[in-house]
Amino acid sequence: MLTHYDGTYPGFLTVIFARYRTLETIEIEPLTPQMDFLVAHDRVATDPAKAARVARYLRAQFGADFLRRCYAALLSVEARHETVTARTIKKCIRHGKGVLASADRDAVAFDRIVRAVYSEAHSWKGLLRFREVQDGYWYAPFAPKHDVIELLTAHFARRLNGEHFVIHDCPRGCAVLYEDGRTEYFSATALSVVETAEESAYQDAWRLFYKTVSIPERANPKLRQSNMPKRYWAHLIERL
């Protein structure tokens, strides 16, 4: 049986509350316009109060870090990540947090999913390139595999406190604006940005530096791609 929800974190926690007894047998997916109405399914409407109860319980029983890991798992694009996360939560409730360190199939898959999300977010913290654009803003386009824009926003809000910036997830058509300590998420398939003259000069200087320090005789494209997959290259200034 397919169980659909609205794709939000509160919506997922509502599913945990409403379908707790059958979490081992259902498959959980976000509701989409392409949903096949010929396939048996049910839909769980988001209930903020129920979601809050689940969040409080999980935090009290397993700690805030476990709750953060559950949230991170929902940012994944891996198949069945909601189902795996829900089943892992139930197993922790029934058998204790030690399940997470066991060879249980769902727990192992949950750990792999969370690690993949955190790993990509960590990579983008070092590879995201901000550009100075009009009106004193800094603009950073990127193309992540997982939906990690919120994790990056929290990081750069601390690192660039006092700056105004926009992080733009181009493939997903969404962006976040940070200014004066506030964040605002919005849809954006394309943004009209104009780089400042100083930004263009800095980019030219960086490309020259990158070219100057490189040693052609020691170039190892396979090793470079192994350490930094091509999906990270699209918005690197030195690759443009």
C-alpha positions as CSV (number, residue, x, y, z in Angstrom):
1,M,0.0,0.0,0.0
2,L,1.3,3.4,-0.9
3,T,0.9,6.2,1.6
4,H,1.3,9.7,0.3
5,Y,2.0,13.0,2.2
6,D,2.7,16.5,1.2
7,G,6.5,16.2,1.1
8,T,7.2,18.3,4.1
9,Y,8.9,17.3,7.3
10,P,5.8,17.9,9.5
11,G,3.9,15.9,6.9
12,F,6.3,13.0,7.3
13,L,6.1,13.1,11.1
14,T,2.3,13.0,10.8
15,V,2.6,9.8,8.8
16,I,4.7,8.3,11.6
17,F,1.8,9.2,14.0
18,A,-1.1,8.2,11.9
19,R,0.3,5.0,10.3
20,Y,2.6,3.8,13.1
21,R,1.0,0.4,13.4
22,T,1.6,-0.4,9.7
23,L,4.9,1.3,9.0
24,E,6.5,-2.1,8.3
25,T,4.1,-2.8,5.4
26,I,3.5,0.5,3.7
27,E,5.6,2.5,1.2
28,I,5.8,6.3,1.9
29,E,6.1,8.8,-1.0
30,P,5.3,12.5,-1.5
31,L,2.2,13.4,-3.4
32,T,3.0,14.4,-7.0
33,P,0.8,15.6,-9.9
34,Q,1.9,12.4,-11.8
35,M,0.5,10.1,-9.1
36,D,-1.1,7.0,-10.6
37,F,-4.7,6.9,-9.4
38,L,-5.0,3.3,-10.5
39,V,-2.6,2.2,-7.8
40,A,-4.0,1.6,-4.3
41,H,-2.9,4.4,-2.0
42,D,-4.0,6.5,0.9
43,R,-3.1,10.1,1.8
44,V,-2.2,11.5,5.2
45,A,-3.0,15.1,5.7
46,T,-0.4,17.1,7.6
47,D,-1.3,17.8,11.2
48,P,1.2,20.2,12.9
49,A,0.1,19.2,16.4
50,K,0.7,15.5,15.7
51,A,4.0,16.2,14.0
52,A,5.1,18.2,17.0
53,R,4.2,15.3,19.4
54,V,6.3,12.9,17.4
55,A,9.2,15.3,17.2
56,R,9.1,15.9,21.0
57,Y,9.0,12.2,21.6
58,L,11.9,11.3,19.3
59,R,14.0,14.1,20.8
60,A,13.3,13.0,24.3
61,Q,13.9,9.3,23.6
62,F,16.9,9.5,21.2
63,G,18.3,13.0,21.3
64,A,18.3,16.0,19.0
65,D,21.0,14.5,16.8
66,F,18.7,11.6,15.8
67,L,16.0,14.0,14.9
68,R,18.4,16.0,12.8
69,R,19.5,12.8,11.0
70,C,15.9,11.9,10.3
71,Y,15.4,15.4,8.8
72,A,18.6,15.0,6.7
73,A,17.4,11.6,5.4
74,L,14.3,13.4,4.0
75,L,16.5,15.7,1.9
76,S,17.8,12.7,0.0
77,V,16.8,11.7,-3.6
78,E,17.5,8.0,-3.0
79,A,14.6,5.7,-3.7
80,R,12.5,4.8,-0.7
81,H,14.2,7.1,1.7
82,E,11.0,8.0,3.5
83,T,10.1,4.4,3.9
84,V,13.5,3.4,5.2
85,T,13.5,6.4,7.6
86,A,10.0,5.6,8.9
87,R,10.9,1.9,9.5
88,T,14.1,2.8,11.2
89,I,12.2,5.2,13.6
90,K,9.8,2.4,14.5
91,K,12.5,-0.1,15.1
92,C,14.3,2.4,17.4
93,I,11.1,2.9,19.3
94,R,10.5,-0.8,19.7
95,H,14.0,-2.1,20.3
96,G,16.1,0.9,21.3
97,K,18.6,3.2,19.7
98,G,21.1,0.3,19.5
99,V,19.3,-0.7,16.3
100,L,21.2,2.1,14.5
101,A,24.5,0.3,15.2
102,S,23.2,-3.1,14.1
103,A,23.2,-4.9,10.8
104,D,19.5,-4.3,10.4
105,R,18.8,-3.7,6.7
106,D,16.7,-0.5,7.2
107,A,19.1,0.9,9.8
108,V,22.1,0.3,7.4
109,A,20.2,1.9,4.5
110,F,19.2,4.9,6.8
111,D,22.8,5.4,7.8
112,R,24.0,5.3,4.2
113,I,21.3,7.8,3.1
114,V,22.1,10.3,5.9
115,R,25.9,10.0,5.3
116,A,25.3,10.8,1.6
117,V,23.3,13.9,2.3
118,Y,25.8,15.2,4.9
119,S,28.7,14.4,2.7
120,E,27.3,16.4,-0.2
121,A,26.4,19.3,2.1
122,H,30.0,19.3,3.5
123,S,31.4,19.3,-0.1
124,W,29.3,22.3,-1.1
125,K,30.4,24.2,2.0
126,G,33.8,24.3,0.4
127,L,32.8,24.5,-3.3
128,L,29.9,26.9,-3.3
129,R,31.1,30.1,-5.2
130,F,29.6,33.4,-4.2
131,R,29.6,36.2,-6.7
132,E,29.1,39.9,-5.9
133,V,26.1,41.2,-7.9
134,Q,23.9,44.3,-8.0
135,D,22.6,46.0,-4.8
136,G,25.3,44.6,-2.6
137,Y,24.2,41.0,-2.7
138,W,26.2,37.8,-3.0
139,Y,24.8,35.2,-5.4
140,A,25.7,31.5,-5.4
141,P,24.2,29.1,-8.0
142,F,24.7,25.4,-7.6
143,A,23.3,22.1,-8.8
144,P,23.2,19.6,-5.9
145,K,22.1,16.0,-6.1
146,H,20.3,16.1,-2.8
147,D,18.1,18.9,-1.5
148,V,20.7,20.4,0.8
149,I,20.0,24.1,0.3
150,E,18.6,24.5,3.9
151,L,21.7,22.8,5.4
152,L,23.9,25.2,3.4
153,T,21.8,28.3,4.4
154,A,22.3,27.6,8.1
155,H,26.1,27.2,7.6
156,F,26.6,30.4,5.5
157,A,24.2,32.4,7.7
158,R,26.8,31.8,10.4
159,R,29.9,32.3,8.2
160,L,28.6,35.3,6.3
161,N,26.7,37.0,9.1
162,G,26.0,40.6,8.2
163,E,26.1,39.9,4.4
164,H,23.1,39.6,2.1
165,F,23.2,36.6,-0.1
166,V,21.1,34.3,-2.3
167,I,21.8,30.6,-2.8
168,H,20.1,29.2,-5.9
169,D,19.4,25.5,-6.5
170,C,19.2,25.8,-10.3
171,P,17.9,22.2,-11.1
172,R,15.1,22.4,-8.5
173,G,14.2,26.0,-9.4
174,C,14.3,27.2,-5.8
175,A,16.4,29.7,-3.9
176,V,16.9,31.3,-0.5
177,L,17.5,34.9,0.3
178,Y,19.3,35.8,3.5
179,E,19.5,39.3,4.8
180,D,19.4,41.0,8.2
181,G,19.3,37.6,10.0
182,R,16.2,36.5,8.1
183,T,15.8,33.8,5.5
184,E,13.1,33.5,2.8
185,Y,12.8,30.6,0.4
186,F,11.2,31.1,-3.0
187,S,10.7,29.5,-6.4
188,A,13.2,30.7,-9.0
189,T,13.9,28.9,-12.3
190,A,16.1,31.8,-13.3
191,L,17.3,34.9,-11.6
192,S,18.4,38.2,-13.3
193,V,21.8,38.9,-11.7
194,V,24.5,41.4,-12.9
195,E,28.0,40.9,-11.6
196,T,29.9,43.9,-10.5
197,A,33.0,45.1,-12.3
198,E,35.1,44.2,-9.2
199,E,33.6,40.7,-9.3
200,S,34.6,40.2,-12.9
201,A,38.2,41.4,-12.1
202,Y,38.5,39.0,-9.2
203,Q,37.2,36.1,-11.3
204,D,39.8,36.9,-14.0
205,A,42.5,37.0,-11.3
206,W,41.4,33.7,-9.8
207,R,41.4,32.0,-13.2
208,L,44.9,33.3,-13.9
209,F,46.1,32.1,-10.5
210,Y,44.5,28.7,-11.1
211,K,46.2,28.4,-14.4
212,T,49.6,29.6,-13.1
213,V,49.9,27.2,-10.2
214,S,48.7,24.2,-12.2
215,I,51.4,21.8,-13.4
216,P,50.3,20.3,-16.8
217,E,52.8,17.4,-16.5
218,R,51.2,16.2,-13.2
219,A,47.6,16.6,-14.4
220,N,45.5,13.5,-13.4
221,P,41.9,14.0,-14.7
222,K,40.7,10.6,-13.4
223,L,42.0,11.3,-9.9
224,R,40.5,14.8,-9.9
225,Q,37.1,13.5,-11.0
226,S,37.3,10.8,-8.3
227,N,37.9,13.4,-5.6
228,M,35.5,15.9,-7.1
229,P,32.8,14.4,-9.4
230,K,31.8,16.4,-12.4
231,R,28.4,17.3,-11.0
232,Y,30.3,19.8,-8.8
233,W,32.0,21.5,-11.7
234,A,29.2,23.4,-13.5
235,H,29.4,26.6,-11.4
236,L,33.1,26.6,-10.4
237,I,34.5,29.9,-11.6
238,E,37.8,28.3,-12.5
239,R,35.9,25.9,-14.8
240,L,33.8,28.6,-16.6
